[in-house]
Amino acid sequence: HMAPSHYPTRQTLFRASLIRIWPYLKPMFGHSLTYIALAILATGIGVFFAAVNFGLMYNNIILNEPMAPLAATLLFLDPAEWVAVEALTKAQQYQVILGVLILATVSTSVGELIGHSIHYYRVWILQGINQNLRLHLMSQFQSLSLKFHADSRTGDSIYRLFQDSAMVTQILQVIMDTFMAGVRFFMGLAVVTAFSPMLGLVLLFSWLPLLWLGKRMSAPLRAGFKVARERNAALTSTIQESIEGIRTIKVNGLERERQRLFDTDSVDAFAAAHDARVRLMLFGFFVFLFGVAPLAFIELRAALFAYDGAETFLRDFLLAFGFGLWNLGGQDQARSNAKQSMAATDGLVKLWGRLQDVAIGLGRVYQILDLTPDVHNRPDARALPPPRESIRFDQVRFAYPTRAVFTDISFEARVGEITAILGPTGTGKTTLMLLLLRMLEFQGGRISLDGEDIRDYTFESVRDNIALATQENILFSKSLLENIRYARPDASDEEVRAAARVACVDEYVDRLADGYDTFLGERASKLSTGQRQRLVIARAVLKDTPVLILDEPTASLDALHELRIMNRIKDWAAQRTVFLITHRLSTVRQADRIVFLGDGVVADTGSHDELMARPTAYRDFVNAELEAVGTAAGG
């Protein structure tokens, strides 16, 4: 169902990272634009105040030069006393020091407050987008067929849902960080170019070797992250299976074997993650090396400009900040902005490295989202009304990819009757009911409800009309009452208790500490297997549907409770269609009609007495069962 090699290549990377996340980004798009605007504004204000503070410190405090007009305006000082003078007095210098401290304190405090607020806003946006994707992915998992889930490891699905889907936040962070790094780069480039166009060109062309490096390292990074995610998904599956099967593991003394398996998977996952991070670290190291040379050249040339006292390129503009000529302050400003631009450049290239991991993670998500459910509604499908007469199978054919199951299944189940589906192991009894539930799609023939093709109805409405009780006893970490009510959340307490009486749950509930409010815990371990089975039957009864499927419902019950429950179900189901899948002959005898499967067809159909009265495959099966029971009892 999935192609493991289906991961984004470099050509599909941006399609995967940008185009496909749009449906999840769209509800938060306005907020995203607001965040970007606020971040740009905050960055610009930061650069502005940094330039003003540098000018005050170097030009006015250290060099004792007149104050720049812009700085005087910001500090509410009289230009006649601070700008139109040859030099500042000692008293004025001390006043400037105080002004710098106040300006730095206020700008830093406000900047921190704004920065944290913007960061929180960003996290809120990203989590909202992640939630949109996660909901879609969970919906897709639930829409996929049982064949998909049978072929997939649960832990791998969990890892995709929680870890891989979270990469959508990473990719948006990469996009936002890329945009902001670009803003910082061009702001720094603009300042450096204002001082010297030559230094600006050096800064601009420093991109070329880094682009080559990013292209060269993409494939190795992607390969490393792909292996790391697959190994971590395998580890998650091992953990999930070990915890879910803890009872079986303990009973069979398999703790050491499971521990060894966990150790192996954990070491493999760690090694793969370490290898991926080493590749990313080496990538970052090479990015640093490639960025050192242009930065060193800019620092050296800026120092020479300052030593010569040369004019800055945009002298009239920079004069407002006090940098009409190259000096120590100008050198520091050019160097700081060059470092900012180079840091932004390095960051952008490293973001490209991170994007490889993000692309692999989202690729695993898109593997699931790109799957087409095996069962889907016809365009004109309508809601199913409650079946009032019969359910009919006509020449139904079905096959799994590796084997044929049904070649010709034909029989009728009437309202008010219990129809038992019987046959040797592997004849497809449960599969037949899954076809009725439309959890699998048959390849030929017809299933009709009151004469209408089941495919003319939406599968949601079909399932709404069918209740299912299986021997798997899937229960939840809730109270007993809530576990029964799971089938119908709007059911009243009295309706829940009525369903419990049909399934004989009321016979043991009074012995529980808190009665119906007893918390069952993980997998309802406080109850016996038979008690759990009765609870599952009660849940199916509470759903109150016109069709009930009982799949080995009494396998863990003693004969007395089995008889009692089946009698109550008969009374309850007087106007319903009941399908009964079982191997127990005592249960089969209570059915109105028996459908015996064999070799992909209906071998026999009729009541127990009718089928036992003549030579049939059913009679042979019953005699073999009775002989086996007698042999076991005699032994």
Residue pairs with C-beta under 8 A, 6 or more apart in sequence:
1 144
1 147
1 148
1 151
1 152
1 371
2 152
2 367
2 368
2 371
3 367
4 230
6 363
6 366
6 367
6 370
7 222
7 226
7 359
7 360
7 363
7 364
8 15
8 16
8 17
8 359
8 360
8 362
8 363
8 366
10 215
10 218
10 219
13 355
13 359
16 359
16 362
16 363
16 366
17 171
17 174
17 175
17 355
17 358
17 359
17 362
18 175
20 362
20 366
21 129
21 133
21 168
21 171
21 172
21 362
23 132
23 136
24 129
24 130
24 132
24 133
24 136
24 168
25 32
25 129
25 172
27 128
27 132
28 125
28 128
28 129
28 132
31 121
31 124
31 125
31 128
32 125
32 172
32 176
34 121
35 118
35 121
35 122
35 125
35 176
36 176
36 179
36 180
38 114
38 118
38 121
39 118
39 122
39 176
39 180
39 183
40 180
40 183
42 111
42 114
42 115
42 118
43 180
43 183
43 184
43 187
44 187
45 107
45 111
46 111
47 187
47 191
47 337
49 103
49 107
49 111
50 336
51 191
51 321
51 333
52 70
52 71
52 74
52 103
52 321
53 100
53 103
53 104
53 107
54 321
54 329
54 332
54 333
54 336
55 68
55 71
55 321
55 322
55 323
55 329
56 67
56 71
56 96
56 99
56 100
56 103
56 322
57 100
57 329
58 322
58 327
58 328
58 329
58 332
59 65
59 67
59 68
59 322
59 323
59 327
59 329
60 66
60 67
60 71
60 88
60 93
60 96
60 322
61 93
61 96
61 97
61 100
62 328
62 329
63 327
63 328
63 329
64 87
64 88
64 93
65 87
65 88
65 322
66 82
66 83
66 84
66 85
66 86
66 87
66 88
67 77
67 82
67 83
67 88
67 96
67 322
68 83
68 319
68 320
68 321
68 322
69 79
69 83
69 320
70 320
70 321
71 321
71 322
72 78
72 79
72 82
72 83
73 79
74 103
75 99
75 103
77 99
81 92
82 88
82 92
88 96
122 173
122 176
125 172
126 169
126 172
126 173
127 169
129 168
129 169
129 172
130 165
130 166
130 168
130 169
133 165
133 168
133 365
134 161
134 165
136 369
137 160
137 161
137 165
137 365
137 368
137 369
138 161
140 368
140 369
140 371
141 157
141 161
141 368
143 373
144 368
144 371
144 373
144 374
145 373
145 374
145 375
145 439
145 440
145 441
146 434
146 439
146 440
147 374
147 400
147 401
147 440
148 371
148 374
149 157
153 233
153 234
153 237
153 241
154 237
154 240
154 241
154 244
155 233
155 234
155 235
155 236
155 237
155 238
155 239
155 240
155 241
156 233
156 234
156 236
156 237
157 368
158 236
158 240
159 229
159 232
159 233
159 236
159 237
160 233
160 364
160 365
160 368
163 229
163 232
163 233
163 361
164 229
164 361
164 362
164 364
164 365
165 361
165 365
166 361
167 357
167 358
167 361
167 362
167 365
168 362
168 365
170 354
170 357
170 358
170 361
171 355
171 358
171 359
171 362
174 351
174 354
174 355
174 358
177 347
177 351
178 348
178 351
181 344
181 345
181 347
181 348
181 351
182 344
182 348
184 340
184 341
184 343
184 344
185 340
185 341
185 344
185 345
185 348
186 341
187 337
187 340
188 203
188 337
188 338
188 339
188 340
188 341
188 344
189 200
189 203
189 204
189 337
189 341
191 333
191 334
191 337
192 199
192 200
192 203
192 298
192 334
192 337
192 338
192 341
193 199
193 200
193 313
194 312
194 313
194 314
194 317
194 318
195 302
195 305
195 312
195 313
195 314
195 318
195 323
195 326
195 330
195 333
195 334
196 301
196 302
196 305
196 312
196 313
196 334
197 313
198 301
199 298
199 301
199 302
199 334
199 338
202 294
202 297
202 298
203 294
203 298
203 338
203 341
203 342
205 294
206 290
206 291
206 294
206 295
206 342
206 345
207 345
209 290
210 287
210 290
210 291
210 345
210 346
210 349
211 349
213 283
213 286
213 287
213 290
213 349
214 349
214 352
214 353
217 279
217 283
217 286
217 353
218 352
218 356
220 279
221 276
221 279
221 280
221 283
221 353
221 356
221 357
222 356
222 359
222 360
224 272
224 275
224 276
224 279
224 280
225 276
225 356
225 357
225 360
225 361
226 360
227 272
227 275
227 276
228 269
228 272
228 273
228 275
228 276
228 357
229 360
229 361
229 364
230 272
231 265
231 268
231 269
231 271
231 272
231 273
232 269
232 272
232 273
233 364
234 265
234 268
234 269
235 262
235 265
235 266
235 268
235 269
238 261
238 262
238 265
239 262
242 249
242 258
242 261
242 262
248 254
249 255
249 258
276 357
280 353
280 354
280 357
283 350
283 353
284 346
284 350
284 353
287 346
287 349
287 350
288 346
291 342
291 345
291 346
294 342
295 338
295 339
295 342
298 334
298 335
298 338
299 335
299 338
302 326
302 330
302 331
302 334
302 335
302 338
303 331
305 326
305 330
305 331
305 334
306 326
306 327
306 328
306 330
306 331
308 326
309 325
309 326
309 327
310 325
310 326
311 324
311 325
311 326
312 318
312 323
312 324
312 325
312 326
312 330
315 324
315 325
316 324
318 324
318 330
321 333
322 329
323 329
323 330
323 333
374 440
374 441
375 438
375 439
375 440
375 441
375 459
376 459
377 458
377 459
377 460
378 455
378 456
380 456
381 455
381 456
381 457
381 458
382 456
382 457
382 458
382 461
383 457
383 458
383 461
384 449
384 457
384 458
384 461
384 462
384 464
384 465
386 465
386 545
386 546
387 415
387 449
387 450
387 465
387 546
387 547
387 577
388 415
388 450
388 546
389 414
389 415
389 450
389 451
390 412
390 413
390 414
390 415
390 450
390 577
391 412
391 413
391 436
391 447
391 448
391 449
391 547
391 577
392 411
392 412
392 413
392 446
392 447
392 448
392 451
393 409
393 410
393 411
393 412
393 432
393 445
393 446
393 447
394 410
394 445
394 446
394 447
394 448
395 408
395 409
395 410
395 444
395 445
395 446
396 406
396 408
396 409
396 410
396 435
396 442
396 444
396 445
396 446
396 447
397 406
397 407
397 408
397 409
397 442
397 443
397 444
397 445
398 404
398 405
398 406
398 428
398 431
398 435
398 440
398 442
398 443
398 444
399 405
399 406
399 443
404 600
405 428
405 431
405 600
406 428
406 431
406 432
406 442
406 600
406 601
407 599
407 600
407 601
408 445
408 600
408 601
408 602
409 432
409 445
409 597
409 600
409 601
409 602
410 445
410 602
411 419
411 595
411 602
411 605
413 419
413 577
413 579
413 593
414 577
414 593
415 546
415 575
415 576
415 577
416 573
416 574
416 575
416 576
416 577
417 577
417 578
417 592
417 593
418 569
418 570
418 573
418 578
418 579
418 580
418 590
418 591
418 592
418 593
419 577
419 578
419 579
419 580
419 591
419 592
419 593
419 594
419 595
420 579
420 580
420 581
420 582
420 587
420 588
420 591
420 593
420 594
420 595
421 429
421 432
421 433
421 579
421 580
421 581
421 595
421 597
422 429
422 581
422 582
422 583
422 588
422 594
422 595
422 596
422 597
422 618
422 621
423 429
423 596
423 597
423 598
423 603
423 621
424 598
424 621
427 597
427 598
427 599
427 600
428 597
428 600
429 551
429 581
429 597
430 551
430 581
431 440
432 597
433 468
433 549
433 551
433 579
433 581
434 440
435 441
435 442
435 447
436 447
436 454
436 462
436 466
436 547
436 549
436 579
437 462
437 463
437 466
437 468
437 549
438 454
438 459
438 462
438 463
446 453
446 454
447 453
447 454
447 455
448 454
449 457
449 462
454 462
464 545
465 545
465 546
465 547
466 545
466 547
466 548
466 549
467 487
467 540
467 541
467 543
467 544
467 545
467 547
467 548
467 549
468 540
468 548
468 549
468 551
469 536
469 537
469 539
469 540
469 548
469 549
469 550
469 551
469 553
470 536
470 551
470 552
470 553
471 533
471 551
471 552
471 553
471 555
471 556
473 524
473 529
473 532
473 533
473 535
473 536
474 536
475 483
475 520
475 523
475 524
475 527
475 532
475 535
475 536
476 482
476 483
476 486
476 520
476 524
477 519
477 520
477 521
477 522
478 486
478 519
478 520
479 514
479 516
479 517
479 518
479 519
479 520
480 505
480 509
480 512
480 515
480 516
480 517
480 518
480 520
480 535
481 493
481 496
481 516
481 517
483 520
483 524
483 535
483 539
484 496
484 499
484 500
484 505
484 535
484 538
484 539
484 542
485 491
485 496
485 542
486 539
487 539
487 540
487 542
487 543
488 495
488 542
488 543
488 544
491 499
491 542
493 516
495 542
496 516
496 538
496 542
497 506
497 516
499 538
499 539
499 541
499 542
500 506
500 509
500 516
500 535
500 538
501 568
502 537
502 538
502 541
502 565
502 568
502 569
502 572
503 534
503 535
503 537
503 538
503 541
503 565
503 568
504 534
504 561
504 564
504 565
504 568
505 531
505 534
505 535
505 538
508 531
508 534
509 515
509 516
509 518
512 518
512 526
518 526
520 526
520 527
524 532
524 535
527 535
529 556
530 556
530 557
530 558
530 561
532 556
533 553
533 554
533 555
533 556
533 557
534 557
534 561
534 565
536 553
537 550
537 553
537 565
537 569
540 548
540 549
540 550
541 548
541 569
541 572
545 576
546 575
546 576
546 577
547 576
547 577
547 578
547 579
548 569
548 573
548 576
548 577
548 578
548 579
549 578
549 579
549 581
550 569
550 578
550 579
550 580
550 581
550 582
551 581
552 581
552 582
552 583
553 565
553 580
553 582
554 561
554 562
554 565
554 566
554 582
554 584
554 587
555 582
555 583
555 584
557 565
559 586
562 584
562 586
562 587
563 586
566 587
566 590
567 590
569 578
570 590
580 587
580 588
580 591
582 588
583 625
585 622
585 625
585 626
588 594
588 608
589 608
591 607
591 608
592 607
593 605
593 606
593 607
594 604
594 605
594 606
594 607
594 608
594 611
594 618
595 602
595 604
595 605
596 602
596 603
596 604
596 605
596 611
596 616
596 617
596 618
596 621
597 603
598 617
603 616
603 617
603 618
604 611
604 616
604 617
604 618
611 618
611 619
612 618
612 619
612 622
